Amino acid sequence: MTLFPEDISTYGHEIDNLFYLILIFSGLAFIISLFALLYPVFIKRAKANYFTGDKWSHVKWVAIPVILLAGADFVILYVEHGTWKKVEESPAKTDLQIGITGRQWNWIFTYPGPDNQLYTSDDIVVDEMDGSLHVPVNKTVEINLRARDVIHSFSVPNLRFKQDALPGRNITRWIQATKAGKFEIQCAEICGILHGKMRNFLLVESESDYLNYLKGLIKPEKKETADLVSVSK
Ligand SMILES: [Cu+2]
């Protein structure tokens, strides 16, 4: 049994494990503190006392939990360090780049044109509500994330990927989908009146289907160079 949508990413299981680790620590803290609070009231029927807080027998009720919680925090930091390093740093080699721009209210997908360079004049731009982002399966895709108007957040639960898109900044991240299919893309930052409609889809497909999709989008005058389109840079 799993609490989460199907994981189709290379690093999603590490993020899920971090969630469970934090859930265990915070769950234990919740149960212990609830017990310490309610036990004297309902079981021991203790009377209320005034504590000055200057004796160790008083201070320990603060000091010991602080030490335990700080210890738990250090364990989480130690475990998550490697995961965040992997997720936040671009891998040495990426197979292709895709530009993603949030706008009120959909995601704009920009693919490099025949020159394989992003943000040049031959880019292929898909800007439509309910539009889909196509990526080839098992390829490392570098994402260049931007926002045109307000803060948005690009979220693909099946990839365990969520990253804010900020106006004026170009944020680079990467994804690698390991399973073909259709998956939901959400905006996870309230960005205006139609935020709830800001929903697109991720289509993970074979490399040949992906290239055919791109060729289909290239305008006729550019078609003669379309053979140059390839996934690997
Ligand atoms: Cu948005």
Residues whose N, C-alpha, C, O or C-beta is under 5 A from the ligand:
A	BS01	CU	I151 H152 S153 C187 E189 C191 M198
